[in-house]
Amino acid sequence: MENLITFDNNNALKIKIITVTLNTNILIGDSINVDGIPNTTVFVTGFLYNYIKQEKTNIYEYWDLQVSHPNKCIIRKIKNYGFTSYATILVFYK
């Protein structure tokens, strides 16, 4: 990770955190484009989570986080979940 965050004589990359709300009214198969990713992005990652659902269900069975390098990310609904969920996208850029 250190090699990712520092480059060119120790000039650090900037980090941007983008939070996306995954509403229940999105249709199965539809996607949400993550806006706000800079053009100078060198690495994108993210994770899905919720606050309500207490059952042992895997949120990744309901939503699919897809990253297309270098600066595109979409979240696709796979099947109905019934609760609002969230995604946090971490963007490392110059």
C-alpha distances in whole Angstrom, upper triangle without the diagonal:
4,5,5,6,9,11,15,16,13,14,12,11,13,13,16,17,20,22,24,27,29,32,35,37,35,37,35,34,33,30,28,26,23,25,23,20,20,21,18,15,13,11,13,13,15,17,21,23,27,29,32,32,32,33,31,30,27,26,25,28,29,27,24,21,21,18,20,17,17,19,21,21,24,25,28,30,31,34,35,34,36,34,32,28,25,22,19,17,13,13,11,14,15
4,5,5,6,9,13,13,10,12,10,10,13,13,17,18,22,24,27,30,32,35,38,40,38,40,39,37,36,33,31,29,26,26,24,21,21,22,19,17,14,13,15,16,18,21,24,26,30,31,35,35,36,36,34,34,31,30,28,32,33,30,28,25,24,21,23,20,19,21,23,23,27,28,31,34,35,37,39,37,39,37,35,31,28,24,21,19,15,15,12,14,15
4,6,5,7,10,11,9,11,10,10,13,14,18,20,23,25,28,31,32,36,39,41,38,40,39,37,36,32,31,29,26,26,24,21,20,20,17,15,12,12,15,16,19,22,26,28,31,33,37,37,38,38,36,35,32,31,29,33,34,31,28,25,24,21,21,18,17,19,22,23,26,28,31,34,35,38,39,38,41,38,36,32,29,26,23,20,16,15,12,13,14
4,6,7,11,13,10,11,9,8,11,11,14,16,19,22,24,28,29,33,36,37,35,36,35,33,32,29,27,25,22,23,21,17,17,17,14,12,9,8,11,13,16,19,23,25,29,31,34,34,35,36,34,33,29,28,26,30,31,28,25,22,21,17,18,15,14,16,18,19,23,24,28,30,32,35,36,35,37,35,33,29,26,22,19,16,13,12,8,10,11
4,7,10,12,9,8,6,5,8,9,12,15,18,21,24,27,29,33,36,37,35,37,36,35,33,30,28,25,22,22,20,17,16,17,14,12,10,10,12,14,16,19,23,25,28,30,34,34,35,37,35,34,30,29,28,31,32,29,26,23,22,19,20,17,15,17,19,20,24,25,29,31,33,36,37,36,38,35,32,29,25,22,19,16,12,11,8,9,10
4,7,8,5,6,4,6,10,12,15,18,21,24,27,31,33,36,39,41,39,41,40,38,37,33,31,28,25,25,22,19,18,18,15,14,12,13,16,17,20,23,27,29,32,34,38,38,39,40,38,37,34,33,31,35,35,32,30,26,25,22,22,19,18,19,22,23,27,29,32,35,37,39,41,39,41,39,36,33,29,26,22,20,16,14,11,11,10
4,6,5,5,6,7,11,14,17,20,23,26,29,33,34,38,41,42,40,42,41,39,37,34,32,29,26,26,23,20,18,18,14,13,11,13,17,19,22,25,29,31,35,37,40,41,42,43,41,40,36,35,33,37,37,34,31,27,26,23,22,19,17,19,22,24,27,30,33,36,38,41,42,41,43,41,38,35,31,28,25,22,18,16,12,11,9
4,6,6,8,10,14,17,20,23,26,29,32,36,37,41,44,45,43,44,44,41,40,36,34,31,28,28,25,22,19,19,15,15,14,16,20,22,25,29,32,35,38,40,44,44,46,47,45,43,40,38,36,40,40,37,34,31,29,25,25,21,19,21,24,26,30,33,36,39,41,44,46,44,47,44,41,38,35,31,28,25,21,19,15,13,11
4,6,9,12,15,18,22,25,28,31,34,38,40,43,46,48,45,47,47,44,43,39,37,34,31,30,27,25,22,22,18,18,17,19,22,24,27,31,34,37,40,41,45,46,47,48,46,45,42,40,39,42,43,39,37,33,32,28,28,24,22,24,27,29,33,35,39,42,43,47,48,47,49,46,43,40,37,33,30,27,23,21,17,16,13
4,6,9,12,15,19,22,25,28,31,35,37,40,44,45,43,45,44,43,41,37,35,32,29,29,25,23,21,21,17,17,16,17,20,22,25,28,31,33,37,38,42,43,44,45,43,42,39,38,36,40,40,37,35,31,30,27,27,23,21,23,26,28,31,33,37,40,41,44,45,44,46,43,41,37,34,30,27,24,20,18,15,14,12
4,7,10,13,16,20,23,26,29,33,35,38,42,43,41,43,43,41,39,35,33,30,27,26,22,20,18,18,14,15,14,16,19,21,24,27,30,32,35,37,41,42,43,44,43,42,38,37,35,39,39,36,33,30,29,25,25,22,19,20,24,25,29,31,35,38,40,43,44,43,44,42,39,36,32,29,25,22,19,16,13,11,9
4,6,9,13,16,19,23,26,29,31,35,38,40,38,40,40,38,36,32,30,27,24,23,20,18,16,17,13,13,12,13,16,18,20,23,27,29,31,33,37,38,39,41,39,38,35,33,32,36,36,32,30,26,26,23,23,20,18,18,22,23,26,28,32,35,37,40,41,39,41,38,35,32,28,25,21,19,15,13,10,9,8
4,7,10,13,16,20,22,26,28,32,35,36,34,36,36,34,32,29,26,23,20,19,16,14,12,13,10,9,9,10,12,15,17,20,24,26,29,31,34,35,37,38,37,35,32,30,29,33,32,29,27,23,22,19,19,16,14,15,18,19,23,25,28,31,33,36,37,36,38,35,32,29,25,22,18,16,12,10,6,5,5
4,7,10,13,17,20,23,26,29,32,34,32,34,34,33,31,27,24,21,18,17,14,12,10,13,10,9,10,11,12,14,16,19,22,24,27,28,32,33,35,37,35,34,31,29,28,31,31,28,26,22,22,19,19,17,15,14,17,18,21,23,27,30,32,35,35,34,35,33,30,27,23,20,16,14,10,8,6,5,6
4,7,10,13,16,20,22,26,29,31,29,31,31,30,28,24,21,19,16,15,12,11,10,13,11,9,10,10,10,11,13,15,18,20,23,25,28,29,31,33,32,30,27,25,24,28,28,24,23,19,19,16,18,16,14,13,16,16,19,20,24,26,29,31,32,30,32,29,26,23,19,16,13,10,7,6,5,6,9
4,6,10,13,17,19,22,26,27,25,28,29,27,25,21,18,16,12,12,9,8,9,12,12,10,12,11,10,11,11,14,17,18,21,22,26,27,29,31,30,29,26,23,23,26,25,22,21,17,18,15,17,16,14,12,14,14,16,18,21,24,27,29,29,28,29,26,23,20,16,14,10,8,6,5,7,8,11
4,7,10,13,16,19,23,24,23,26,26,25,23,20,17,15,11,11,10,9,11,15,15,12,14,12,10,10,9,11,13,15,17,19,22,24,26,28,27,26,23,20,20,24,22,19,19,15,16,15,17,17,16,14,14,13,15,16,19,21,24,26,26,24,26,23,19,17,13,10,7,6,5,6,9,11,14
4,7,10,13,16,19,21,19,22,23,22,20,16,13,12,8,8,8,8,11,15,16,13,15,14,11,11,9,11,12,14,15,17,21,22,25,26,26,24,22,19,18,22,20,17,16,13,15,14,16,16,16,13,13,11,12,13,16,18,21,23,23,22,23,20,17,14,10,8,6,5,7,8,11,13,16
4,7,10,13,16,18,17,20,21,21,18,15,12,12,9,10,10,12,15,18,19,17,19,16,13,12,10,10,10,11,12,14,17,19,21,23,23,21,19,16,17,20,18,15,15,13,15,15,18,19,19,16,15,12,13,12,15,16,20,21,20,19,20,17,13,11,7,6,5,6,9,11,15,17,20
4,6,9,13,14,13,16,17,17,15,12,9,9,7,9,11,12,16,19,21,18,20,18,14,13,10,10,9,11,11,14,16,18,21,22,23,20,18,15,15,18,15,12,13,11,13,14,17,19,19,16,14,11,10,9,12,13,17,18,17,16,17,14,11,9,6,5,6,8,11,13,17,19,22
4,6,10,11,11,14,16,17,14,12,10,11,10,12,14,16,20,23,24,22,24,21,18,16,13,12,10,10,10,12,14,15,19,20,21,19,17,14,15,17,14,12,14,13,16,17,20,22,22,19,17,14,12,10,12,12,16,16,15,13,14,11,7,6,5,7,9,11,15,17,21,23,26
4,7,9,8,11,12,13,11,10,8,11,11,14,16,18,22,24,26,23,25,22,19,17,14,12,9,10,9,12,13,14,17,18,19,16,15,11,12,14,11,9,11,11,14,16,19,22,23,20,17,14,11,9,10,9,12,12,11,10,11,9,6,5,5,7,11,13,17,19,23,25,28
4,6,6,10,12,14,12,11,10,13,14,16,19,21,24,27,29,27,29,26,22,21,17,16,13,12,11,13,13,14,18,19,20,18,17,13,15,16,12,11,14,15,17,20,22,25,26,23,20,17,14,12,12,10,13,12,10,10,9,8,5,7,8,11,14,16,20,22,26,28,31
4,6,8,10,13,12,12,12,16,17,19,22,24,28,30,32,30,31,29,25,23,20,18,14,14,12,14,13,13,17,18,19,16,16,13,15,15,11,11,14,16,19,22,24,27,29,26,23,20,16,13,12,10,12,10,7,7,6,6,6,8,11,14,17,19,23,25,29,31,35
4,6,9,12,10,12,12,16,17,19,23,24,28,30,33,30,32,30,26,25,22,20,17,17,16,18,17,17,21,21,23,20,20,16,18,17,13,13,16,18,20,23,25,28,29,26,23,20,17,14,13,10,13,12,9,10,9,10,9,11,14,16,19,21,25,27,31,32,36
4,7,9,7,8,9,12,15,17,20,22,26,27,30,28,29,27,24,22,20,19,16,16,16,18,18,18,22,22,23,19,18,15,16,15,12,11,13,15,17,19,21,25,26,23,20,17,13,11,9,7,10,10,9,10,11,11,10,11,13,14,18,19,23,24,28,30,33
4,6,5,9,11,14,17,19,23,24,28,29,32,29,31,29,25,24,22,20,18,19,18,21,20,20,23,23,23,20,19,16,16,15,12,11,13,16,17,20,22,25,27,25,21,18,14,12,9,7,9,8,8,11,12,13,13,14,16,17,21,22,25,27,30,32,35
4,6,9,11,15,17,20,24,25,28,29,32,29,30,28,24,23,21,19,17,18,18,21,20,19,22,21,22,18,17,14,14,12,9,9,11,14,15,19,21,24,26,24,21,18,14,11,8,5,6,6,7,10,12,14,14,14,16,17,20,21,25,26,30,32,35
4,7,10,13,16,19,23,23,26,27,29,27,28,26,22,21,20,19,17,19,20,23,23,22,25,24,23,20,18,15,14,13,10,10,10,13,13,16,18,21,23,22,18,15,12,10,6,5,6,8,10,13,15,17,16,16,17,17,20,20,24,25,28,30,33
4,7,10,13,16,20,20,24,24,27,25,26,24,21,20,19,18,16,19,19,22,23,22,25,25,25,21,19,16,15,15,12,10,11,12,13,16,17,20,22,20,16,14,10,9,6,6,8,10,11,14,15,16,15,15,16,16,19,19,22,23,26,28,31
4,6,10,12,16,16,20,21,24,21,23,21,17,17,15,16,14,17,18,21,22,22,25,25,25,21,19,16,14,15,12,9,9,10,10,12,14,17,19,16,13,10,6,5,4,6,9,12,13,15,17,17,15,14,14,13,16,15,19,19,23,24,27
4,6,9,13,14,17,19,21,19,21,19,16,15,14,14,13,16,17,20,21,21,25,25,25,22,19,16,15,16,14,10,10,10,10,12,14,16,17,15,11,9,5,5,6,8,12,14,15,16,17,16,14,13,12,11,13,13,16,17,20,22,25
4,6,10,10,14,15,18,16,18,17,14,14,13,15,15,17,19,22,24,24,28,28,28,25,22,18,17,19,17,13,12,10,10,10,11,14,14,11,8,6,5,7,9,12,15,18,19,19,21,20,17,15,14,12,13,12,15,14,18,18,22
4,7,7,11,13,15,13,16,14,11,12,11,13,13,16,18,21,23,24,27,28,27,24,22,18,17,20,17,14,13,10,10,10,11,13,13,10,7,6,6,8,11,14,17,19,20,20,21,20,17,15,12,10,10,8,11,11,15,15,19
4,6,9,11,14,13,16,15,13,14,14,16,16,19,20,23,25,27,30,31,31,28,25,22,21,23,21,18,17,14,14,13,13,14,14,10,9,8,9,11,14,17,20,23,23,23,24,22,19,17,15,13,12,10,12,11,15,15,17
4,6,9,12,11,14,14,12,14,14,17,18,20,22,24,27,28,31,33,32,30,27,24,23,26,24,20,19,16,16,14,14,14,13,10,10,10,12,14,18,20,24,26,26,26,27,25,21,19,16,14,13,10,11,10,12,12,14
4,7,9,7,10,10,9,11,12,16,17,20,23,25,28,29,32,33,32,30,27,24,22,25,24,20,18,15,14,11,12,11,10,6,7,8,11,14,17,21,23,26,27,27,28,26,23,20,17,14,12,9,9,7,9,9,12
4,5,6,9,11,10,14,15,19,21,24,26,29,32,33,35,36,36,33,30,27,26,29,27,24,22,18,17,14,13,12,10,7,9,12,15,18,21,24,27,30,31,30,32,30,27,24,21,18,16,12,12,8,9,7,9
4,6,9,11,12,15,17,21,23,26,29,32,35,35,38,39,38,35,32,29,27,30,29,25,23,20,17,14,13,11,8,6,9,12,16,19,22,26,28,31,33,33,34,33,29,27,24,21,19,15,14,11,11,8,9
4,6,9,11,15,18,21,24,27,30,32,36,36,39,40,38,36,33,30,28,31,31,27,24,21,19,15,14,11,8,8,11,14,18,21,24,28,30,33,35,34,36,34,31,28,25,22,19,16,14,10,9,5,6
4,6,7,11,14,18,21,24,27,29,32,33,35,36,35,33,29,27,25,28,27,24,21,17,16,12,11,9,6,6,9,12,15,18,22,25,27,30,32,31,33,31,28,25,22,18,16,12,10,7,6,4,6
4,7,11,14,18,21,24,27,30,33,34,36,36,34,32,29,27,25,28,28,24,21,18,16,12,11,8,6,7,11,13,17,19,22,26,28,31,33,32,35,33,30,27,23,20,17,13,11,8,6,5,7
4,7,10,14,18,21,24,27,30,30,32,32,31,29,25,23,21,24,24,21,18,15,13,9,10,7,6,8,10,11,15,17,20,23,25,28,30,29,31,29,27,24,20,17,14,11,8,6,5,7,10
4,7,11,14,17,21,24,27,27,29,29,28,25,22,20,18,21,21,17,15,11,10,7,8,7,7,7,8,8,11,13,16,20,21,24,26,25,28,26,23,20,17,13,11,7,6,5,6,9,12
4,7,11,14,18,21,23,23,25,26,24,22,18,16,15,18,18,15,13,9,9,7,10,10,11,10,10,9,11,12,15,18,19,22,24,22,25,23,21,17,14,10,9,6,5,7,9,12,16
4,7,10,14,17,20,20,22,22,21,19,16,13,12,16,15,12,11,7,9,9,12,13,14,13,12,9,11,10,13,16,17,20,21,19,22,19,17,14,11,7,5,4,6,8,11,15,18
4,7,11,14,16,16,18,19,17,15,12,10,9,13,13,10,10,7,10,11,15,16,17,16,15,12,12,10,13,14,16,17,18,16,19,17,15,11,9,6,6,7,9,12,15,18,22
4,7,11,13,13,15,16,15,12,10,7,7,11,10,8,9,8,11,13,17,19,20,18,17,13,12,9,12,12,13,15,15,13,15,13,11,7,6,4,7,9,12,15,18,21,25
4,7,10,10,12,13,13,11,9,7,9,12,11,10,12,11,15,17,21,22,23,22,20,16,15,13,14,14,15,15,15,12,14,11,10,6,5,6,8,11,14,18,21,24,28
4,6,7,9,11,12,11,10,8,11,13,12,11,14,14,18,20,24,26,27,25,23,19,18,15,16,14,16,15,14,11,11,8,7,5,6,9,11,14,17,21,24,27,31
4,6,8,11,13,13,13,11,15,16,15,15,18,18,22,24,27,29,30,28,26,23,21,18,19,18,19,18,16,13,13,9,9,7,9,12,13,17,19,23,26,29,33
4,6,9,12,12,13,12,15,16,15,16,19,20,24,26,29,31,33,31,28,25,23,20,20,18,19,17,15,11,10,7,8,8,11,14,16,20,23,26,30,33,36
4,6,8,8,10,9,13,14,13,14,18,19,23,25,29,31,33,31,29,25,23,19,19,17,17,15,13,9,9,7,9,9,12,15,17,21,24,27,30,33,37
4,7,8,11,11,15,15,15,17,20,21,25,28,31,33,35,33,31,28,26,22,22,20,20,18,16,13,13,11,13,13,15,18,20,23,25,29,32,35,39
4,6,9,10,14,13,14,16,19,21,25,27,31,33,35,34,32,28,26,22,22,19,18,16,15,12,13,12,15,14,17,19,21,24,27,30,33,37,40
4,7,9,12,12,13,16,18,20,23,26,29,32,33,32,30,27,25,22,21,19,18,16,16,13,15,14,16,15,17,18,21,23,26,29,32,35,39
4,6,9,8,9,12,14,17,20,23,26,29,31,30,27,24,22,18,18,15,14,13,12,10,12,12,14,13,15,16,19,21,24,27,30,33,37
4,5,6,8,9,11,13,17,19,23,25,27,26,24,20,19,15,15,13,12,12,13,10,13,13,14,12,13,14,16,18,21,24,27,30,34
4,5,5,6,9,11,14,17,21,23,25,24,21,18,16,12,12,10,10,10,10,8,11,10,11,8,10,11,13,16,18,22,25,28,32
4,5,5,6,8,11,14,18,20,22,22,19,15,14,11,10,10,9,10,12,10,14,14,14,11,11,11,14,15,18,20,23,26,30
4,6,8,11,13,17,20,23,25,24,22,18,16,12,11,9,7,8,10,9,13,13,14,12,14,14,17,18,21,24,27,30,33
4,7,10,13,17,20,23,25,24,20,17,14,10,9,6,5,5,6,6,10,11,11,10,12,12,16,17,21,23,26,29,33
4,7,10,13,16,19,21,20,17,13,10,7,6,5,5,7,9,9,12,12,11,9,10,10,13,14,17,20,23,26,29
4,6,10,13,16,18,17,14,11,8,5,5,6,7,10,12,12,16,15,15,12,12,10,13,13,16,18,21,23,27
4,7,10,13,15,14,11,7,6,5,7,9,10,13,15,15,18,17,15,12,11,8,10,9,12,14,17,19,23
4,7,10,12,11,8,6,5,6,8,11,12,16,18,18,21,21,19,16,14,11,13,11,13,14,16,18,22
4,6,8,8,6,4,7,9,11,15,16,19,22,22,24,23,21,18,16,13,13,10,11,11,13,15,18
4,6,7,5,6,8,11,13,17,18,22,24,25,27,27,24,22,19,16,16,13,14,12,14,15,18
3,5,6,8,11,14,17,20,22,25,28,28,30,29,27,24,21,18,17,13,13,11,12,12,15
4,6,9,13,16,18,22,24,27,29,29,32,31,28,25,22,18,17,13,13,10,10,10,12
4,7,10,14,17,20,23,26,28,28,30,28,25,23,20,16,15,11,11,8,10,9,12
4,7,10,13,17,19,22,24,24,27,26,23,20,18,15,14,11,12,10,13,13,16
4,7,10,14,16,19,21,21,23,22,19,17,14,11,11,9,11,10,13,14,18
4,6,10,13,16,17,18,20,19,17,15,13,10,12,10,13,13,17,18,21
4,7,10,12,14,14,16,16,14,11,10,8,11,10,14,15,19,20,24
4,6,9,11,12,15,15,14,12,12,11,14,14,18,19,22,24,28
4,6,8,9,12,12,12,11,12,12,16,16,20,22,25,27,31
4,7,9,12,14,14,13,15,15,18,19,22,24,27,29,33
4,6,9,12,13,13,15,16,20,21,25,27,30,32,36
4,6,9,10,11,14,16,20,22,25,28,31,34,37
4,6,8,9,12,14,18,20,24,27,30,33,36
4,7,9,13,16,19,22,26,28,32,35,38
4,6,10,13,17,20,23,26,30,32,36
4,7,11,14,17,20,23,27,29,33
4,7,10,14,17,20,24,26,30
4,7,10,13,16,20,22,26
4,6,10,13,16,19,23
4,7,10,13,16,20
4,6,10,13,16
4,7,10,14
4,6,10
4,7
4
